[in-house]
C-alpha cells in the first residue's frame, strides 16, 4: 500500500514538473503618459524546465494586454486575480505589455508614480516632465529615463515645464540639484577607482586573455569578452553576436550571465543595446 502511494506521488510530480512557474525578469520598463496612464513592459526569461509562467501584475486594472515570444508570436494567457498565467511553451523570451491608470496619482501640480516590485525598473517620463522628488537614489539617469532599484519606490514630477506651486524653474532646480549630487558621487567614485588602479593603463591583450582563463567561463563567453576588448572595451550586442556566430536569444542569455557576474554592463540604446567591459 505504501509503495503504491509513493508511485502515485512520483507520477504526480512528473506530471506537474513541466508546469513549474519559474522565470527571471530581464527588464521592466514603465512608460508614463501625460494623462497618468502607464505602459508596463516586461521581458521574462523562462526557466528551461518551465512551460508556464505566473506573473503578478502591478496595478489593478489592465488594458490592451499583449503577450508574445521573442519573435513576436502571440502566446496563450489568461488573467486570474491580478496575475497573468502565461503558457510559454518553448519560448526563450516572453514579452508582456499592458496599460494601467493605477500607478500614478496627482496632487496639485505634482504627479507621483508609485511602484512596489522586487526587480529594478526603468521609468520613461514624458518629454516635458520635470522630476521634483525621488524615493531613492536612482541606478541610472539617461535623458527622460530613470532606472530605480527594487523596493517600494516613487517618482514625483511636474509637466509643461512648471515647478511645484506653478513656479517655473522650481522643479528644474530640484532636478539639477539631484543631478549635481549624482555627479559629485560619481566623480568621487571615479577618482577612488583611478587611485586604486594607480592610474594604470589597460592591460595588454595577452594579460586580459590570461585573466579570462582564471574565470569560470565557457568558450563563447571568452570569445565575446575578447572581441569587446579588441573593440576598445565596448561593442554593440548585435556586433558581438554576429562576430562569434550565436543566435539572438542564446547571445541574450550569455550577456545576462556575464552581467550578473559583474564582467560587463549592458547599456540600453535607442536602436540597439551595447556591452561594456567592467573589469
C-alpha positions as CSV (number, residue, x, y, z in Angstrom):
1,X,0.0,0.0,0.0
2,X,2.8,2.4,0.9
3,X,4.6,1.5,-2.3
4,X,1.5,2.4,-4.3
5,X,1.3,5.8,-2.6
6,X,4.9,6.6,-3.4
7,X,4.4,5.6,-7.0
8,X,1.3,7.9,-7.3
9,X,3.3,10.7,-5.7
10,X,6.2,10.3,-8.2
11,X,3.8,10.2,-11.2
12,X,2.0,13.3,-10.0
13,X,5.4,15.1,-9.5
14,X,6.5,14.2,-13.0
15,X,3.2,15.4,-14.5
16,X,3.3,18.7,-12.6
17,X,7.0,19.4,-13.0
18,X,6.9,20.9,-16.5
19,X,4.3,23.4,-15.2
20,X,6.5,24.9,-12.5
21,X,6.3,28.7,-12.8
22,X,10.0,29.7,-12.8
23,X,11.4,32.7,-14.6
24,X,13.7,35.7,-14.4
25,X,12.7,39.3,-15.0
26,X,15.1,40.5,-17.7
27,X,13.7,44.0,-17.8
28,X,10.8,46.1,-16.6
29,X,10.0,49.4,-18.3
30,X,7.3,51.8,-17.3
31,X,6.4,54.5,-19.9
32,X,4.4,57.3,-18.3
33,X,2.0,59.4,-20.4
34,X,0.7,63.0,-19.8
35,X,-2.7,61.8,-18.7
36,X,-1.2,59.5,-16.0
37,X,-1.6,56.2,-17.9
38,X,1.4,53.9,-17.7
39,X,2.5,51.3,-20.3
40,X,4.1,48.4,-18.4
41,X,6.5,46.2,-20.4
42,X,8.1,43.1,-19.0
43,X,10.8,40.9,-20.6
44,X,10.9,37.5,-18.9
45,X,13.3,34.6,-19.3
46,X,11.5,31.3,-18.5
47,X,13.4,28.5,-16.8
48,X,14.4,25.6,-19.1
49,X,12.0,23.2,-17.4
50,X,9.1,25.6,-17.2
51,X,6.2,25.7,-19.8
52,X,4.0,28.0,-17.7
53,X,4.6,31.4,-16.0
54,X,2.5,33.1,-13.4
55,X,3.4,36.8,-13.4
56,X,1.9,39.1,-10.6
57,X,0.9,42.3,-12.4
58,X,1.4,45.8,-10.9
59,X,-1.8,47.9,-10.9
60,X,-5.4,46.8,-10.5
61,X,-6.8,47.4,-14.0
62,X,-5.2,46.2,-17.2
63,X,-5.9,47.3,-20.7
64,X,-4.7,46.0,-24.1
65,X,-2.7,43.1,-22.7
66,X,-0.3,41.6,-25.2
67,X,1.9,38.5,-24.6
68,X,4.5,37.4,-27.2
69,X,7.6,35.3,-27.6
70,X,11.0,36.7,-28.8
71,X,9.9,36.6,-32.4
72,X,6.6,38.5,-31.9
73,X,4.4,35.4,-32.0
74,X,1.4,35.6,-29.6
75,X,1.3,33.3,-26.6
76,X,-1.8,32.0,-24.8
77,X,-2.6,33.5,-21.4
78,X,-5.3,34.3,-19.0
79,X,-5.8,36.8,-16.2
80,X,-6.6,35.5,-12.7
81,X,-6.8,37.6,-9.6
82,X,-4.2,40.1,-10.5
83,X,-1.8,37.6,-12.1
84,X,-1.1,36.7,-15.7
85,X,-1.0,33.0,-16.3
86,X,1.2,32.5,-19.5
87,X,1.7,29.3,-21.4
88,X,5.2,30.0,-22.5
89,X,5.8,26.6,-24.3
90,X,9.2,26.7,-26.0
91,X,9.6,30.5,-25.9
92,X,13.1,31.6,-24.7
93,X,11.9,35.2,-24.1
94,X,8.4,36.2,-23.1
95,X,7.3,39.8,-23.7
96,X,4.4,41.2,-21.8
97,X,2.8,44.7,-22.2
98,X,-0.3,46.4,-21.0
99,X,-1.7,49.8,-19.9
100,X,-2.9,50.8,-16.4
101,X,-4.0,54.0,-14.8
102,X,-3.4,52.8,-11.3
103,X,0.3,53.6,-10.8
104,X,0.1,57.4,-10.8
105,X,-1.7,60.0,-8.6
106,X,-1.9,63.8,-8.9
107,X,-1.9,66.3,-6.1
108,X,-1.9,69.9,-7.2
109,X,0.6,70.3,-10.0
110,X,2.6,67.2,-8.9
111,X,2.2,63.7,-10.4
112,X,3.7,60.8,-8.4
113,X,4.4,57.3,-9.8
114,X,4.3,54.6,-7.1
115,X,5.7,51.2,-7.8
116,X,6.4,48.2,-5.5
117,X,8.5,45.5,-7.1
118,X,11.3,43.0,-6.3
119,X,13.1,44.0,-9.5
120,X,14.9,47.1,-10.7
121,X,12.8,49.0,-13.2
122,X,13.2,51.9,-15.7
123,X,10.7,54.8,-15.8
124,X,10.4,56.7,-19.1
125,X,8.8,60.1,-18.3
126,X,7.0,62.4,-20.8
127,X,9.4,64.7,-22.7
128,X,8.0,67.8,-20.8
129,X,8.3,66.2,-17.3
130,X,10.5,67.8,-14.6
131,X,11.5,65.5,-11.7
132,X,10.9,67.1,-8.3
133,X,11.4,64.1,-5.9
134,X,12.7,60.5,-5.9
135,X,12.2,58.0,-3.1
136,X,15.7,56.5,-3.5
137,X,19.0,57.1,-5.3
138,X,18.5,56.0,-8.9
139,X,20.7,53.4,-10.5
140,X,20.9,55.4,-13.7
141,X,19.6,58.6,-15.4
142,X,19.6,59.0,-19.1
143,X,17.6,61.8,-20.6
144,X,14.0,61.3,-19.5
145,X,14.6,57.7,-18.3
146,X,15.3,56.9,-14.7
147,X,16.3,53.4,-13.5
148,X,15.3,52.7,-9.9
149,X,16.3,49.9,-7.6
150,X,13.9,47.3,-6.3
151,X,11.5,48.1,-3.5
152,X,8.7,50.4,-2.7
153,X,9.6,53.4,-4.9
154,X,8.1,56.6,-6.1
155,X,9.0,59.3,-8.7
156,X,7.4,62.7,-8.5
157,X,7.3,65.1,-11.4
158,X,5.5,68.1,-12.9
159,X,4.5,68.7,-16.6
160,X,4.7,71.6,-19.0
161,X,7.9,72.9,-17.5
162,X,6.2,74.2,-14.4
163,X,7.6,73.6,-10.9
164,X,5.9,73.0,-7.6
165,X,3.2,75.6,-6.8
166,X,3.2,76.6,-10.5
167,X,6.5,78.5,-10.4
168,X,8.6,77.9,-13.5
169,X,12.0,76.6,-12.6
170,X,11.4,75.3,-9.1
171,X,11.3,71.7,-10.4
172,X,14.2,72.3,-12.7
173,X,16.3,73.4,-9.7
174,X,15.4,70.3,-7.8
175,X,16.3,68.1,-10.8
176,X,19.6,70.0,-11.4
177,X,20.4,69.6,-7.7
178,X,19.7,65.9,-7.9
179,X,22.0,65.6,-11.0
180,X,24.6,67.7,-9.3
181,X,24.7,65.4,-6.3
182,X,24.9,62.3,-8.5
183,X,27.8,63.9,-10.4
184,X,29.7,64.5,-7.2
185,X,29.1,60.9,-6.1
186,X,30.1,59.6,-9.5
187,X,33.2,61.8,-9.7
188,X,34.3,60.7,-6.2
189,X,33.8,57.0,-7.1
190,X,35.8,57.5,-10.3
191,X,38.6,59.3,-8.5
192,X,38.7,56.4,-6.0
193,X,38.7,53.8,-8.8
194,X,41.6,55.6,-10.5
195,X,43.6,55.9,-7.3
196,X,43.0,52.2,-6.6
197,X,44.3,51.3,-10.0
198,X,47.2,53.6,-9.7
199,X,46.1,55.3,-12.9
200,X,47.5,52.3,-14.8
201,X,46.6,51.8,-18.5
202,X,44.5,49.0,-19.8
203,X,46.1,45.5,-19.8
204,X,47.6,44.1,-23.0
205,X,45.5,41.5,-24.9
206,X,47.7,38.7,-23.6
207,X,47.2,39.9,-20.0
208,X,43.4,40.2,-20.5
209,X,43.3,36.7,-22.0
210,X,45.2,35.3,-19.1
211,X,42.7,36.9,-16.7
212,X,39.8,35.2,-18.6
213,X,41.5,31.8,-18.2
214,X,41.2,32.2,-14.4
215,X,37.5,32.8,-14.5
216,X,34.7,30.2,-14.7
217,X,33.7,31.0,-18.4
218,X,32.8,28.9,-21.4
219,X,34.5,29.3,-24.7
220,X,31.7,31.5,-26.2
221,X,31.9,33.9,-23.2
222,X,35.7,34.2,-23.5
223,X,35.4,34.9,-27.2
224,X,32.8,37.5,-26.7
225,X,34.8,39.3,-24.0
226,X,38.0,39.2,-26.1
227,X,36.0,40.6,-29.1
228,X,34.7,43.5,-26.9
229,X,38.3,44.1,-25.6
230,X,39.6,44.3,-29.1
231,X,36.9,46.9,-29.9
232,X,38.2,49.2,-27.1
233,X,36.1,47.8,-24.3
234,X,32.6,48.5,-25.8
235,X,30.6,47.0,-28.7
236,X,27.0,46.5,-29.7
237,X,25.3,43.3,-28.8
238,X,24.4,42.6,-32.4
239,X,28.1,43.1,-33.5
240,X,29.4,40.7,-30.8
241,X,26.6,38.1,-31.6
242,X,27.4,38.1,-35.3
243,X,31.2,38.0,-34.7
244,X,31.0,34.8,-32.6
245,X,28.1,33.3,-34.5
246,X,25.4,33.0,-31.8
247,X,21.6,33.0,-32.2
248,X,19.9,36.1,-30.8
249,X,18.3,34.5,-27.7
250,X,21.4,32.4,-26.9
251,X,23.5,35.6,-27.0
252,X,21.0,37.4,-24.9
253,X,21.3,34.8,-22.1
254,X,25.1,34.9,-22.4
255,X,25.2,38.7,-21.9
256,X,22.8,38.4,-18.9
257,X,25.1,35.8,-17.3
258,X,28.2,38.0,-17.9
259,X,26.4,41.0,-16.4
260,X,25.3,39.0,-13.3
261,X,29.0,38.0,-12.8
262,X,30.0,41.7,-12.9
263,X,32.1,41.3,-16.1
264,X,30.1,43.6,-18.4
265,X,27.4,46.2,-18.3
266,X,24.6,46.1,-20.8
267,X,23.7,49.7,-21.9
268,X,20.3,50.3,-23.5
269,X,20.4,52.5,-26.6
270,X,17.6,53.9,-28.7
271,X,18.2,51.5,-31.6
272,X,20.4,48.7,-30.1
273,X,22.0,47.7,-26.8
274,X,25.7,48.0,-26.1
275,X,28.0,45.9,-24.0
276,X,30.8,47.4,-21.9
277,X,33.6,45.7,-20.1
278,X,33.6,46.1,-16.3
279,X,37.0,44.6,-15.3
